[in-house]
Amino acid sequence: MEPIVNDPCKGFSLRLDAISDILADVNDEIDTRTCYYVLLDHITTQLGVDAVALYVRTSFGALENIARLGFRTSEKVRTFVRESGSIAQRVMETKQVARFNPTVASTVSESFVQFIKEEGFYDYLGFPVIENGKVLGVLELYSITPFNTTSDWKQHLKFIRSLTANTIRRKMVMEDQERTATELEVAYSETLEAWVRALEIRDQYTAGHTQRVLELTLRLASNLGIPDEMLVHVTRGVLLHDIGKLAVSDNILRKTGPLDNKEWQAMREHPQFAYKLLKPIQYLRPALDIPYCHHERWDGSGYPRGLKGDNIPFQARVFSVVDVWDALTTDRPYRKAWSKQEAAAYIESKSGKEFDPRVVDEFIELINTDLSSTQPIPVNLSHFQQ
């Protein structure tokens, strides 16, 4: 990229091209701190300076060095500037341009003079970066020769300072949004955990069950190709899979014997309640498939909607296998736990009926690996008839 030249017409054209290039490149990187280095790289090229440093004003009034280019001993460029006597701090406080070189009378610290000498610079210019009257930071330019501050150079610098202010402001807004989003996610996570704890208090079985099925579901989901970015939604769905039971009475939830028809009908309503509870929360909508659909069956015999085959969300199909596995291999008030071989045989027997055959195949392979056995799992179908 060409630096600005003395020909006014050509200089103006180049200046427009430069601004366009800066905007395009900064926009590409605005979501990372790289955007500041992209901006500084353009500044050194366009203004013909040897080094440049950008400080951003922090919430507690100090200046933080956010990016720097062209220094031989860059570690000596301070990360934070707080001293009121420093040249950068003075620029921020007075909103005035500061210049330092052997021909300009300027009061600076001995440490700054020593820094200039060690770096081999001759000229320094510090500019306040201002937007809507508020100082956002300080832009420092360094040169080993005197700055050639022509009118065209000054005009281009004016554009540069405006773009710098715009970049800082946009980056601040983006970081604020990210911070707000993070805080919101933490708040939602805390709410989710509170719901899960509330359910565990009512049903002691749920506590250990939830943790067990979570680990196994994530392993199975990953093996079946569910992308990593979706696993967070799978996690939330598993944690909340029984949240609908908050609407089920204790008499039913804690009953040690079989449920009668009326009680069973009330229990079957818990997925629908989960849907009503979670659907209005946008944050949790991607996790809704498991709480709402994990009792649907591959052959359409499930509830609450009687979905069939591929119409059942895939996450729910994955979880339903794990959910039944854990139920079978865990002691219940009304029966002892089955062996893992018995539970695996039952799940195989329900492939294509209750469960997605593809999910069953992958699950059995996973379980056989865990059992560290090359022996076939014995199948006694009469034991599993309902």
N, C-alpha and C positions, 0 to 999 in steps of 0.2 A: 504494500500500500504506500502511495506516495505521500510525503509530508506536504504541508501547505507551502505554496510558492508565492513569489512576488506579483506575478501576473494577476490582476484583480479578477478578470473573467474566469481564468482557469482556476484561480484560488477558490472562487465562490463555488464553481462546479465540483471541485475536489472536496470542498467542505461539506456540501450536500451529500456527496457519495460517502464520505467518512461517517457522517451522522447516521446515514441509513445502515452502513455496515455495523456500527457500534450497536444500534438498536437491535438489529437482527441477531448479532452474536450474544448480546447480553440477554435477550429474550430466551435464547436457547438454553441458557444456564441459570435463569433467574431463580430456580428452585434450589440451587446450591450456592455455596460461597464462591464457587468458581467464577460466578458472574462478576465479582469484584476484580479478579485478576484479568479477566477478559477486558474489562473496562480500562484498567491500568495499562494493559498492553497497547490498547488503542491510543491512550493518552501519550505514552512515551513516543509512539510512532508519529502521531499527528502533530504534536507540539515540539518534537525534536529535542526532548529532554533526556537526561541520562538516568534518572531515577525518579520514582514517584511513590508516595506513601499516602494511604487513605485512613483517616481516623473517623470513627463513628461515635457520636455522643451516646453514652449509656444512660440508663434510667436514674443512676445516682450522680450524674453530672460530670463524670470523668470521660476522657477520650480513650477509646479502645482502638488500637491499630488492627484494622480488619484485613488489610492486604498491603503488600509492598513489593516493588520490583526494582532491580538495578543496583542493589547495595552489595558491596563486597563483604561487609561484616553485618549482615542483616540482623543478627541477634542483638546488636546494639541499638536497633530501632525499638524503642520501648513498647511493650504490649499495651500498657496503660499509662496515661499521662494525667496526673492529678495536680501537680504543682502549679499554683497560680502564676509563678514566674516563668514557666516554660513558654516558648514561643508559640507552640500549637495551642496551648491553653489560652494564651493572650489573644490569639486570632479568634478563638471561639467566644471569649467573653466580650471582646470589643466589636466583633463582627467586621473587623477591618483586615485588609490585606497586609501582610508583613513581608519584608524583604531583608535579606542579609547577604552582603558581600563586602569585600575590602573597601569599596568606594561609598558604601551607604552607612550612615550613622544609625546604629540600632543596638539596643541593649539586649544581650542574650547571655545565657549562662556559659560558664567556662567549659562545662561538659559538652555543650552543643558546639562550641567553637572547636573543641578537640575532635569531636565526631566528624565535623566538616573536613578538617585537615586529614584525618585518617582515611576518609573516603576519597579524598582528592577532588572535592567539589569546590567550585568558585562561587556559584550563585545559588540562592535559595529564595523561593516564593511560597508563602503559605496563604491559602484562600479559605474563607469560611464557605461551607456548603449550606446554602440557605433555601428553604422552601416556605412560602407564605409567612415570611418574617421570622421563622424559627430555624435556628442553627442545628443542622442535623449532623454535622461533622466538619472535618478540616481536610483539605487536599493540599499536599505538599509536593512541590516540584524542585528538583535538584539538577544542576548542570555543572559540568567541569569547565565551561566557558560562560561568558556573560550571556544572559537571555537576549535574544533578538526580538524584542517586544514591539514588532510592527503593529500597525492598526489592524491588519488582517489576522495576525497572530492573536491579538487581544480579542477580536471578534470571535475567532474560533474557540478561544478559551472560554468565552462567555457561554457558547453552546455546550462545551464540555462540562462546565460547572453545573449547568442546568440538567444535563443528562445524569451527572453524578448524583445530584439531589434526587432526581426521579428514581434512579436505581436504588438508592438507599431507602427511600420511602416505600417503594414497592416491595423491597426485601423485608422491611420491617412489618408491613402489612401481612405479607405471606407468613412470616414467623409468628406473628400474633395469631393468625388463623390456625396455624399448626399447633400452637400452644393451647389455643382454645379447644381445638379438636381433641388434643391429647387429654386435657382436663376433663372434657366431656366424656371421653372414652373411659377414663378412670372412674368417673362418677357412675357411669352405666355399669362398669365392672363391679363396683362396690354394691350397686343395687342387685345385680345378678347374684353375687355371692350371698347377699342377705336373703334373697328368695330361696336359694339352695339350702341355706342353714335353716330357714323356717320349715322347709319340707323335711329336712333331716330330723328336726326336733319332733315332728309329728310321727315320722316313720323311720325308726332306727335302721331298718333294713336298707333304706335308700342311701344312707351315707357311704357304706362300704361298696355298695353296688355301683354307685355313680363313678367313683374313682376307678374301679376295676374296668367298667365298660368303656370309660374314656380312653384309657391307654390302648386297649385292644382295638377299639374303633378307629383310632388315629392310625395305627399300624396297618389295619386292613384297608382303610381309605387310601392311604399312601400307596399300598401295593396295587390297588385297583386304578391308580392313575388320577385320583382327585388332586388337583394342583395344590401346591403348598399354600398359596394365598387364600385358598378356600378352607384350609384346615382350621383356621381360627373360627369360622362360622360353624364348622362341624363340632368343634370343642364347645362352643356356646350352646349348640343344639343338644349335645349329649348332656351337658350340665343341667339343661332345662327340660329334659325329655319328660320328666314326670311332674313338671310344675303345675299341670292341670289338676293334680291330686289335691292341691290346696282347697279345691271346691268340694272334695269328697269328705263326707262326715267321718269322724274318728271311729264311730261304731262299725263302719264298713272297712275303713283303711286298716284298722288294727284287729279285725276279726281273725281269730285263729282257725276257724273252720271254713268249710266251703260257703260261698256266697249263694243266696237264693236268687231267683230271677230278677226281682225288683232291685236287689243290691247290685247284682251284676250289671243291670241296665244303668244304674247310677255311676258305677265304676267306668263303664264304657264311654261316658260323657266327658272324661277328663281331657282327651285330645282337643275336643271342641272348646273347652274352657281355656286350654293353653292358647289356642288360636285367638280367642277373644282378648286374652290378656296381652299377648305379645304383638299382635298385628299392628296396633297403633304406634308401636315404638319402632321408628325407622331403623335405628341402630341394630335392632334384633331381627328384622325381617329376613335377612339372608340365613338366619339360623332357625327359622320357623318350621322348615320341612320335617325335621326330626321330631319335635314335640307334637306336631299335628298329624304326621303320617306314619309313625313307626309301628302302628298296629294295623296298617293296611296289609293285605296279603296278595301274593303274586297271582293267585287264581280269582281274585275279586271278592273273597269271602271275609275280608277284614272290615275294619271300621275306622273312622266315622263315616267315610264316603263310599266305601266299596270300590276303591280304585283297583285297577287291574294292570299287571305287567309293567310296561315302560311308562305308564301313566303315573305310577308311584315315583316320587322324586328319588333320585339315585342315592342321596345321602341317607334317606329313610330306609331304603332297601338294605344298605350296608349295615346300618345300626341295628335293624330288627334282628338280624342273625346273631350279632354279638349280645343283644339284650336277652334273647331266648337262651343262648349258651350260658350266660352268667346265671340266669334264673334256675336253669337245670342243675348247674354244678354248685349251687349254694343251698345250705340248709334253709328250709322254710318251716314255719310253725306246723304245717300240715304234712310235711314229708322230709325225709333226709335227702341230702345232695346225691345226685347221680355221679357216677364216675365220668371222667372226661371221655373215655371211649364210648360210653353209653350215650352221652350228650351229643358227641360228634356223629354217631350213627343216627340218632334221631334227626338231627339237622339235615343229614344227607337224605334221609327218607322223605323229607319235606321239600326237597329241591323241586322246583317247578310247580309246587302247590302253595305252600306258604311263602317260600323264598325264591328270589332270583337265582337261577341255576349258576350264572356266572359268579355271583357273589359267594354262593355256597362252595363252588370249586376252589376259589381263592382262599376262602376261610379254612377249609379242610386242609389245604396245603400248609397254611400258616400254623394251624393247630398241630398237625403231624410233625412239623419242624420243631415246635415247642416241646412236644412229647418225646423228641429225640428217639423215635422208634421207627424202624423200617417195616414193622409188622403191620399187616392190614388191620383196620379197626373192625372188631366183630360187630355184626349187625343182627339184632334179634327184633324184627319188626313187630312181632306180637306184643312185645313189652311196651311199645310206644303207641299202640292204638288208643284212640280217644273215643 
